[in-house]
Amino acid sequence: MLAHQGHTILHLTRHCGMEHGKDVITTDGEGRVCEFQLKKADGKIKLSKWQNELLGQVMQLVYSPVAHPSVKDYSSHHHSYFVTNGEFEEEVFREIDLLNKDWVFKGQPQYKINTIVKGQLLNWANELKTDLLPTEIRDFKLLLEFYLASGQGILDREKFARLLDSHFERKTKSASQSRRIISSGALLCCIATSTFTNHENHIATAEAWIMFTSYLMKFCEVNKLTLPAYRNELEICRQIITNSIKNSFEEAASARHLVVGNPFHDVFVYKPRVTYLIGFYAGLALHELITASSDASVLQSIRSFIEKHDDDIELWGESAVPCCLNYYWLQKTSLQENRSKHLLRSITGTVIHSHRDRKSVFPDPYYDIDEALSAGFEENEEKKAGKSRKGFSYYLESLLMLCVKENDREFVASEWFDITKIFFSTFELLVQEDFFSFRCAEGKEVFKTPVQTESWHRLQKMAHEDFQDSGLCEIFKNNRWFYPFFFLLFPHRVSTACTLWFDRQFPASADLAE
């Protein structure tokens, strides 16, 4: 509703101790900074509640100066808004009015409490009408399934992809129609993930918004939309994703241990779950570096946490490789050459030997963590072999090229015989925009094997020259922050070209934000 009125969204709250009552920060159509505090109310807000619970928070909202990198001009004071879905008793209105008049009397008219109440919110919603609600959803039953779900566990990606497909899979005839589909799609995602949010299932919330962001990017590419048409929603996605992961990290970092439930049961999934979390936390740190939006202490706390638990890293299948690559790139930004090279060796060696070991189960990237772990308990040997697809790797070529870029000739030479026994697999898309889809019917799987007598010089040339064209859409390239999150949810969309493209984003930690 704020975006409809010309506001640009700068910040969404994470409800941590540093917010000072600022749930939303925007700039309005005239460039003025506006800050909003949102409070849910059952009925009318009474004077006792206002004085005892809310007034102190509102004063923080009014007095505390805005602190946001997008705000360049601090010469004028921000506009403060207290927003509630309820109403005020008359005594509260009089209290607010007296405060505002007192500030004017004291020669401080820049301080003022503006209010937005239930009636105003309903009027704003009425102005938007169908632009607000996801009225074109084609699978209402699927939306209800998410809305009524338990809110526990990880996201059902297949089902959520069908929900997003039902909303976004179309071309539009006008810019206004495109904007309506984008904004209502964001609300659709909010409704579908509300149970995750209510249960503080932060990772599942992040997963859903990562998938929504991918489908949003596809929609923008298909309809050739320019940045103003989707800037607000894309920024909202970025903030919800990172806020959710930050909340999860703070919970994990403050916990005595990462065991969940019965330790005798959790032992079977403990290491894969920790690996999955490490992927998200390392991705968060890469985001903070790319966007230059965090201080050194936050990054150090993430690095320390991951290093504390890196002995627990365990690849459950090829869908785990992006988690480890995020950690690898984070180590590169720390300029820890020996540690990053050792980690890359470990990841590559695990992939190689898992494919050569006929007895172990190592599913391809089309199987997420839950599906991959359950494959290990599959009793039907034929089905188990089909899920593993031994000898066909989606990630080995990418990992090999990274090892070559690390100039790790000794390791590559020692593993070369086994490498040449494994097919490099990739899925070639017929339509570039399908890169953002979770499932794609149009395309073909391509296989190739390295030459047994390959020269080191040619491998170096391939790593540094042959993959310069990543084939990525411009909207993806222009939002580098999204890459570490995208491949956690879309590990089957990997290609050697885009892996090496992202690897080139990390020449040194000091250059990331340039």
C-alpha angles and dihedrals in degrees: 000000000000091000089052088057092054100266122143112217112231104166142013119197124253089193095238129141094269099062098090090205095306109133096162130018121193143157114231128221091279094051096255117145113242127189125196132197114198123206127179113221135187103217120319125357108238126216093248092055091046094051098039103037114013110033095071092051092048091051089054088051092052101040104034110092117237115261113195130127092228092060107086102165115065095166094100125051120247124254113248124213129186108203126193135168088218134057137258127244112240091252090060092050090052090049091052092046092051091050092051092047091048091055090051091048090052092051094253103114091152087078111078138143111224117191133210115189139181097280093053092048091051090049091051090049090049090053090056095043108163091003088073103046127060093242095157096061108136098196108049091160090061091051090052091051090058093042092052096040123117094253091227130120129016126320120279094235097187092054094042090050089055089052092051092044090055090056104037106030098105144078118244130223100212142025091244091055090049092051091049093052091048096049095043089047090058090053089047089056090049092053094046093049098041093105090053090049094047091052091047089240091161100175094050089049090052091047092055094049092047089056091046090052091052093052090045089055091049091050091051092049094048092050095039092234122179125229098265090062095061107014096107096047092045091051091048089052092050093050096046091049095049094040090053093050091046090053090050092048093051090052092049095044092052095045121102090226140350097239113125121204121326109013091213089059097036093057089080094058104022099099096042090049092050089048090052091051091048088055091055095043093047088047089052091052091050089050091052090051095046093049095036087227103134140058126245094255093060092049091047092052090053092047091048092050093050094045089050090057103031091105086068094059110125128169110225091183141319091299086070094061095084089057090056094042090056088055091046092054091046089055090050090056088053088056088235095148097171094047094047092047091048091050092048090051090051094050094046093045092051092051092048097048094041089058093045094047105083095192100057125079116237111162123205121252093271088078116076123213096276094046093045093051092048089051088067089064094047109130096196105085093201092054090044091054091048092054093048098048091194116209095028115093128181094190107037096087091050092048091047092053091050090052089051090050087052086055089234095156094154093058095044091050092050092052099036097100092056092042092058089056092061127077118231105228130197136162113233114208122219092204118043095215091060086076086086095052120097091219127024127187096190115075142057138250114242126200133194137164129214118251113258091224096045115152124232090230092058092047089054091049091051093049094049104031117014095063100046092116105068095183090222122149115255093242088059093047091048091055103051091164089073098060099078090052099040097061092048087066098028103039091151091063092069121126130176090239096057092041091056091043090058092043088060089061089073109061090138136339093251092058099051100095096045 
